[in-house]
Amino acid sequence: MKICKSLIVLLSLISTGTILAQTVKNPKFDSLVHKRVFHYDTKGFNGEGWDSLRAEINKAQIVLIGEQHGEAEIPVFTMNVADVFKPEALVVEIDPYTAGKLKETSLNTMGYSSYFKQNPYDFAFYSYQTEMELARQMTLAHTDIWGLNEISFLSLGTFFNTLGTIAKSPINRDLALKKAKEYALHDRPIYKNIDRYNDFTAYKLKASMVDSLLLSFRNESNECKKMLRDLRSSLPIFTNNSYVARTNMMKKNLLNYLSSYITKDAINIPKLLFKFGANHVGRTDDLKGSFEVGSLADNLADASGKLSLHILVFGKIGTINQMAPVDNTQAIIPYDVSTDKELDMFAPFYSQIQGDEWALFDLRPLRDAIGQGKVNVNPYLGKFIKAFDVLVIFGRTTGNRFIE
């Protein structure tokens, strides 16, 4: 697939659900939809809905936030969840190597502007203002950041720069750093011109080229060789040829992070806070027809005698960052959930939201009623209700701005 479509398609793979709207009146369904309101101000969140959510968070060992990408309020919500939950790690939708760079970069607030002029989309969504602030706050709180994604096709220059800095052989170091410079210079002007998105370097990479690098790096450290193997595994994901490969890489990377916590005698899962596109972090595996990392997390929590909490969150009306191009004047557009064909099926919920209020909906009574055949529901909406424990909707959404 050509990259003109690929950025949009790839990012849609990490977005929320798909189509189908619930428009028919359903009194039994509506009787099980109960809104608990809360509000946000300079002191944080407060109100009945927040109190209820805090209680649920405190019961869990793993909290998973399934989001609508591009809304500035969701990272702020995540920060407040983290303040309650105190996770050992924030688990996010970037690759493991980018996660390490993100922790380092997030602390240098004075350097943001110069960094992103050189590397416009280096951290995927964490190139947005409130996403970067979330990363900074987590790092300041000594919360680790775990990245589960494939290698980012938007930051190959940084990937090869990292590879070059850890290579021991001068020949390999020079080779990697040369590629880093070449790829960064080639890709930099493309980010602001969506008509040129077919031209990103990642879409020209061949498995044979990575195999050649693996041969050159055969005597390098295991870390170097793993980076290149991960790059090779990412190639079909770059071109959107395998959703299953993408979800499998997420699960593999999670298990790599957890390897020291799982022994033959015990599964001691630390407190983990996930923030992903909603498709990936439900407790069921039928949203996209693939066994997702959220299902794996739920099973791991269960195996260790703990609980997972799956939260779906999105805004109602305002603006949103549509993710491309890297230009706030073009990427931030008006938004209304009622015209969003991926989310308009949630009308029984968002129609109750007034003004700038936030609201919590407990989906579990609906889940039970659907499972018992007591209520009929749009089939795809039913899958989301089965996948998530609670739904959070906020009234006013703001498009998250790229850091400039």
N, C-alpha and C positions, 0 to 999 in steps of 0.2 A: 504493500500500500504506500502511495506517495505521501510525503510528510505534510503537504498542504492540508490533508485531511487528518494526518496521524496525530498531531498535537491535540486536536479537538477530540478525536476518537479515543486516544489513549487516556486523556484526562477524563473523558466521560466514563471510561472503565472504572475509574476510581471515584466516581461520583455516586450520588444516591440512586434510587431505583429506576424503573422504567415506567411504561405507560399504563393507563386505565384509570378512569375516574369514577368515584362513587357519587352518582347524582340522584339515584332513586331514593325516596324517603324510606327509612328503615327504622320504625319506632323501637323495636327490640334492641337494635344496635345502638341507637341514640341513647337509650336508657342506661347503657353501660359506659357512656362517655362522660366522665366527670372531670371538670376543670378545677385545678388548684392554682390559684394566682400567686405570683410573686413579682417583685420589682427589683430593678438595679439602680443604684445611685453611687455617689462617690465613696460610700462606706462598704459597697459590695451588694450582695443579694440579700433580700429579706422578704418574709411573708410565708404563708401556709405552704405554698408549693415548694419553696426552698427548704423549709423545715422537713417536709416529707422526703425530699430528695436526699438531704443530708443523712437522714435515718437509713435510707436504702444504701447509700455509699458506705456508711460505717459497718454494714453487714458483709461487704464484699471484699474479696482478695484481689480480684481483677475487675476493673471498671473499663468499659469500652464505649467510646463516644463515636457514633456514626453520624457524619456531618454532611451538610450541603457545603461544598467548597466555595470559597470566595466571599464569605460573609464575615466582616470584621468582628462581629460580636461573639462568634463561636470560640476563638482563642481566649477571649476574656472569660467566657463561661468556663472553659477548660481550666484556666488558672484558678478560678474559684473552686472548682471541683478538686483540683490538686491541693489547695489549701486545706480542704476537709480531709481528703483521702491520704495524703502524705505518701505518695508512691515512691518506690525505689527507682523506677525508670518510667519515662515517658516514651511510649512505643509509637513510632510515626511512619508515615508513608514516604520515606526517602531511603536511600541505600545506606549500608553500614558505614561506608567510608565518608559519605557526605555528612552523616550524623556526627562523626568525630570532628569534621571541619566546622559544622554548625555550632557546636559547643564553644569552640575556640573563637569563632567570628562574632557570636552573639554578645560576648562580653566587651567588645571594642566598639561601643556605640559611636564614638567619634569617627570611626573608620568606615561606617556603613556606606556612605555616599560614594567614596572612592572605590570601595570593594565592588559595589553593584554596577558602577560604570564599566568596570572591567569584566564582571561576571554577572550579567543581568538576571539570569534565572537559575543561579547555581544551586539554590536550595529548594527548588520547586515551590510549593506553597509558602515555605518559610522565607521566601523572597518578599513576602507581604509584610506590612508594618506590624500588625498585631500578632502575626505568627512568629515573627522574629522576637518580639517582646515576650511571648510565651516561652520560647527557647531560652532567652536570657534569664527569665525568672526561674525556670527549672534549673538552669546551670548554677545560678546564685544559691539556690536551695540545696545544692549538691545532689540533685536528682539527675540520674544518668539519662541519656537520650539514645534509644535503640532504633536503628533504621532497618526496615524489613524489605525494602523494595529491591528491584533490579537496579543495575547501574543506571544513573540518570542520563538519558540521551541529550539533555540540555546542558550538561556540564562536563563534557569529555575533556576539555582543556584542564580543568581542575583535577579530574581523575588521573590523567597522565602526569600532571605535575606532582601529585602525591606519590605515584608509582616511581617517578624519577628520584624523589627525595629519599626514598627508602632503599633504592637499588644500591648494591655494593660495587658492582663492576662499573668503571668509568664509561665503558662503551654502552652498557645498558642504560646508565643514568643519562648520558647524552641523547640516546635514542628516544627515551621516554620524554625528556624535557623538550626535545625538538618537536615531537608530536604534540605536546601540550601547547607550545607556542603556535604551531601551525593551525591546530583545531580551534583554539581560542580566537585567533585573528580571523579565521574564516567564518566562524559562527557569530561573532559579536554584532555585526551590522544586521543580521537576519532577524534578531529577536523583535525588533520594532516594525518589521515589514511582513505581515502575515502572508502576503502574496509570494514570499520567497521561502516559506517554511518547507518546501520540497528539498531545499538545498542544505539542510543541516548535515554535518559530517557523519552523524551516527547512521544515517541511512545509506551511506556508502561503505561502511565497514563490512568486511567479509570474514567469514570464519577462518579462511586460509591465512589472512593477515594476522589474526590473533594467534593461530597455531604457530606461525613463524615467530611471533614474540615469545610464546611459551617455550619454544626451542632455544631462543637466545637467552631466556631467563631461567633455563633449567637448573643452573647452579646458584640461583638467587634464593633468598629466604622463602619460607613457606608462605609468608604474608604476601610477597610479590606474586608468587605463583597463584595463590588463591584469588588475588585481585583479577588476574588475567583470566582465570577459569570463570569467575563470576561475570566478567565482561563477555566472554564467549557465550555463556548461558543466557545473557541478556539480549543477544542479537535478534532472536525471533520475537522477543517482546517489543523491541524497538519498532518493528514493522507490524506490530499488532497481529501477528500470525498465531499467537497462542495465549489465550487467557489462562488456560490451565497451567502453563509454564510460569506465568506471573504469580498465580496464587500458590503454586508449589514452592517458588522461591521465597515468598513471604513466610511460609510455614517452616521451611528449612532454616532460614535466618533466625526465626524465633527460637527454634530448638537449639541452634548454635549458641545463642545468648544464654539459654537456660541449662546448658549441658552440665554446668557445675552445681546446679540446684537439684538435679535428678540423679539419684543413686539407686543401687539395687535394693536398698532398704527403705528409701523414703523419697517422696516428691515434695520438696519444700519451695513452692513457688513464691517469689517475693511479690509484694504489692506492685501491680503494673497498671498504668493508665494508658490506654490506647486512644489515639485520635486518627481515624481513617474515614474515607468515603464510606457511606452507609452499607454498600453492598458487601464490604469485607468483614464487618464486625457484628453481624447478627449471630444468634446462637444456633440457627439452622443453616442448612447448606443448599436451600432451594431458591434463594433470591436470584442467583445467576447460574444455577445448575452445577456449581462446583463446591467442593468442600473447602470452605474459606478459613482464614486464620482466626476469625471470631469463633468458629465452631471448635477449632483446635484449642483455643484459650478456654472455652467453656468446658471442654472435656478434661483439660489439665487441671482446672480448678476443681472439678468434680472428683477426679482421681485423687486429689490431695485432701479431700474432705472440706473444701472451701466453696465459696459462691462467686459467681460472676454476675455483674450487672451490666446490661446492654441498654444504652441510652441513644435514642434517635433525636437529632436536633436540627432545626432549620427555622428561618425567618419568614415572615408573611409578606411584607411589602417594603419597597425602598429602592436600593441599588445593590448590585452584585458585581464582582470581578469575574468576567467570563473567561479569564485565564490567558488570553492572547489578543493582540500582541502585547509586548512589554512596554506599554504606554498607557498611563492612567486615563488620558483623555479619550482613548478608544476602548480600553478593556472594561472600564466601569460603565455599566449600562443600567437603565431602569429595570426593576424587578417586581413581579407580582406573582405569588405562588399560585393564584387561581388560573394563570395562563401558562404555568410550567407543566408541561405534559408528563414530567417525571414525578411530580408531587401533587397535582391537582386532585388526585384520588383521596387526599387527606382532608377534603372539604368538611366532613363532619367535625373535625378538630379545629382547623384554622379559622373556620367561620365564627367560632366563639371568641376569638382573640380581639380585644378592643385596644385601640391606641398603641401605646408603647409597652403594654404589660407583657410579662412572661407568664407561661402557664405550663404546668406539669399534668400529664395524663397517664394514668396507670393502665397499661395495655393488657395486664394479666387476666382481669375478669373477662375481657373480650376474647382473649386467647382460649380460656377455659370454655366459654360458651360456644366458640367456633368448633373446638375439639369435640364437644358433646353434641354437636349438631343442633344447637338451640337457636342459632342466629345465622342468617345468610349474609354473605359479604362478598364484595368484589374479590375475585380469587387472588389477584396480585396484592391488593391491600391486605388480604388475609395472611399472605406470606410475611409481610412486614410485621404484622401484629404478632405472629408466631416467633419472629426473629428477635424482636426487641421487647424489653420489659416495660420501659417507660418512654414517653414521647415528650419532648420539650419544644415548644414553639414560642418565638418572640415576635412582637408586633412590627417593629421597625428594624429593617436590615440595612447595613451600610457596606457598600463594596469595599473590600480590603485593598488598600493601595500598595502598589509596588514601591519598594524603597528606592528612592532616587538620590 
